[in-house]
Amino acid sequence: MKTRIIGTALLVVFVGLTFTGCVTSTNVRFNADEAGALVFVDGEKIGTTPAQVKMSNAIWEDPDVTIKKEGFKDLHVGVRKEVKPVNLVCGLLLWWPSLLWVYGPKENQVFELIPEK
């Protein structure tokens, strides 16, 4: 009986991880210390701060971010990234290709603009 309960619990965990799979994208919020700054990702305008866009967690993705606001220097940076734990665990235990989506953008990207002189 005890073995059957443990087996059922393991099956539920396995099925849950299998159907949830890896997380291939992240909803990323861009903010700046100055509200209303224009946000561009890879040259495409996504809105004004605070802005949000869905971005890939693929390890080969390295988008460029530009923040612009009148009276401030344009800011050109890369997206800050982090290890995605769900993809790491899934890749190591169940399905190794999910390791290709293990290093994606952080959910919150906050930038400090520098005034022009």
DRENDO-1510 file (C-alpha; in Angstrom, 1 decimal, always signed):
<recs>
REC; n; res; u; v; w
REC; 1; MET; +0.0; +0.0; +0.0 .
REC; 2; LYS; +2.8; +2.4; +1.0 .
REC; 3; THR; +4.7; +1.6; -2.2 .
REC; 4; ARG; +1.6; +2.3; -4.3 .
REC; 5; ILE; +1.1; +5.7; -2.7 .
REC; 6; ILE; +4.7; +6.7; -3.3 .
REC; 7; GLY; +4.5; +5.4; -6.9 .
REC; 8; THR; +1.3; +7.4; -7.5 .
REC; 9; ALA; +2.9; +10.6; -6.0 .
REC; 10; LEU; +6.0; +10.2; -8.3 .
REC; 11; LEU; +3.7; +9.6; -11.3 .
REC; 12; VAL; +1.8; +12.8; -10.5 .
REC; 13; VAL; +5.0; +14.8; -10.1 .
REC; 14; PHE; +6.4; +13.4; -13.4 .
REC; 15; VAL; +3.2; +14.1; -15.3 .
REC; 16; GLY; +3.0; +17.6; -13.8 .
REC; 17; LEU; +6.5; +18.4; -14.9 .
REC; 18; THR; +6.1; +16.8; -18.3 .
REC; 19; PHE; +2.9; +18.8; -19.1 .
REC; 20; THR; +4.2; +22.1; -17.7 .
REC; 21; GLY; +7.5; +21.6; -19.6 .
REC; 22; CYS; +10.0; +24.3; -19.7 .
REC; 23; VAL; +9.2; +28.0; -19.6 .
REC; 24; THR; +10.3; +29.4; -23.0 .
REC; 25; SER; +9.5; +33.0; -22.4 .
REC; 26; THR; +9.3; +35.6; -19.6 .
REC; 27; ASN; +7.0; +38.7; -19.3 .
REC; 28; VAL; +9.6; +41.4; -18.8 .
REC; 29; ARG; +8.8; +44.8; -17.2 .
REC; 30; PHE; +11.0; +47.8; -18.1 .
REC; 31; ASN; +11.1; +50.8; -15.7 .
REC; 32; ALA; +13.3; +53.8; -15.2 .
REC; 33; ASP; +13.7; +56.3; -12.5 .
REC; 34; GLU; +12.1; +58.8; -14.9 .
REC; 35; ALA; +8.5; +57.9; -15.9 .
REC; 36; GLY; +7.5; +58.1; -19.5 .
REC; 37; ALA; +10.9; +57.1; -21.1 .
REC; 38; LEU; +10.6; +55.4; -24.5 .
REC; 39; VAL; +11.7; +51.7; -24.4 .
REC; 40; PHE; +13.1; +50.0; -27.5 .
REC; 41; VAL; +14.1; +46.3; -27.7 .
REC; 42; ASP; +16.3; +45.4; -30.7 .
REC; 43; GLY; +15.3; +48.7; -32.3 .
REC; 44; GLU; +11.5; +48.1; -31.9 .
REC; 45; LYS; +9.5; +50.5; -29.8 .
REC; 46; ILE; +7.6; +48.6; -27.1 .
REC; 47; GLY; +6.2; +51.5; -25.2 .
REC; 48; THR; +7.0; +54.0; -22.4 .
REC; 49; THR; +8.1; +53.2; -18.9 .
REC; 50; PRO; +6.7; +51.3; -17.3 .
REC; 51; ALA; +6.5; +49.0; -20.3 .
REC; 52; GLN; +6.1; +45.2; -20.6 .
REC; 53; VAL; +6.9; +42.7; -23.3 .
REC; 54; LYS; +7.2; +38.9; -23.6 .
REC; 55; MET; +10.8; +37.9; -24.2 .
REC; 56; SER; +12.4; +34.5; -25.1 .
REC; 57; ASN; +14.4; +32.6; -22.5 .
REC; 58; ALA; +16.6; +31.0; -25.2 .
REC; 59; ILE; +20.3; +31.1; -24.2 .
REC; 60; TRP; +21.2; +32.4; -27.7 .
REC; 61; GLU; +18.9; +35.5; -27.4 .
REC; 62; ASP; +20.8; +38.7; -26.3 .
REC; 63; PRO; +18.5; +41.6; -27.1 .
REC; 64; ASP; +19.7; +45.2; -27.0 .
REC; 65; VAL; +17.6; +47.7; -25.0 .
REC; 66; THR; +17.5; +51.4; -25.6 .
REC; 67; ILE; +15.9; +53.9; -23.2 .
REC; 68; LYS; +15.2; +57.4; -24.4 .
REC; 69; LYS; +13.8; +60.5; -22.7 .
REC; 70; GLU; +14.1; +64.1; -23.6 .
REC; 71; GLY; +16.6; +65.9; -21.4 .
REC; 72; PHE; +18.5; +62.6; -20.6 .
REC; 73; LYS; +21.3; +60.7; -22.3 .
REC; 74; ASP; +20.1; +57.7; -24.3 .
REC; 75; LEU; +20.9; +54.5; -22.5 .
REC; 76; HIS; +22.0; +51.5; -24.5 .
REC; 77; VAL; +22.3; +48.2; -22.5 .
REC; 78; GLY; +21.7; +44.5; -22.8 .
REC; 79; VAL; +18.9; +42.7; -20.9 .
REC; 80; ARG; +19.8; +41.5; -17.4 .
REC; 81; LYS; +19.5; +37.7; -17.3 .
REC; 82; GLU; +19.1; +35.0; -14.7 .
REC; 83; VAL; +19.0; +31.2; -14.5 .
REC; 84; LYS; +15.4; +29.9; -14.8 .
REC; 85; PRO; +15.1; +27.2; -12.1 .
REC; 86; VAL; +12.2; +25.3; -13.7 .
REC; 87; ASN; +14.1; +24.9; -16.9 .
REC; 88; LEU; +17.2; +23.8; -15.1 .
REC; 89; VAL; +15.4; +21.1; -13.0 .
REC; 90; CYS; +13.4; +20.0; -16.0 .
REC; 91; GLY; +16.5; +19.8; -18.2 .
REC; 92; LEU; +18.6; +17.9; -15.7 .
REC; 93; LEU; +15.9; +15.4; -14.7 .
REC; 94; LEU; +13.5; +15.0; -17.6 .
REC; 95; TRP; +14.2; +16.6; -20.9 .
REC; 96; TRP; +17.7; +17.9; -21.7 .
REC; 97; PRO; +16.7; +20.2; -24.6 .
REC; 98; SER; +15.0; +22.5; -22.0 .
REC; 99; LEU; +18.5; +23.5; -20.9 .
REC; 100; LEU; +18.5; +25.7; -24.1 .
REC; 101; TRP; +16.0; +28.0; -22.3 .
REC; 102; VAL; +17.7; +28.0; -18.9 .
REC; 103; TYR; +19.2; +31.5; -19.0 .
REC; 104; GLY; +16.6; +34.2; -19.8 .
REC; 105; PRO; +15.8; +37.8; -18.9 .
REC; 106; LYS; +15.0; +38.9; -15.4 .
REC; 107; GLU; +11.3; +39.9; -14.9 .
REC; 108; ASN; +12.1; +43.4; -13.7 .
REC; 109; GLN; +14.5; +45.6; -15.6 .
REC; 110; VAL; +15.1; +48.9; -13.8 .
REC; 111; PHE; +17.3; +51.7; -15.3 .
REC; 112; GLU; +18.7; +55.0; -14.1 .
REC; 113; LEU; +18.8; +57.8; -16.6 .
REC; 114; ILE; +21.6; +60.4; -16.6 .
REC; 115; PRO; +20.6; +64.0; -17.3 .
REC; 116; GLU; +22.2; +65.8; -20.2 .
REC; 117; LYS; +24.5; +68.7; -19.4 .
</recs>
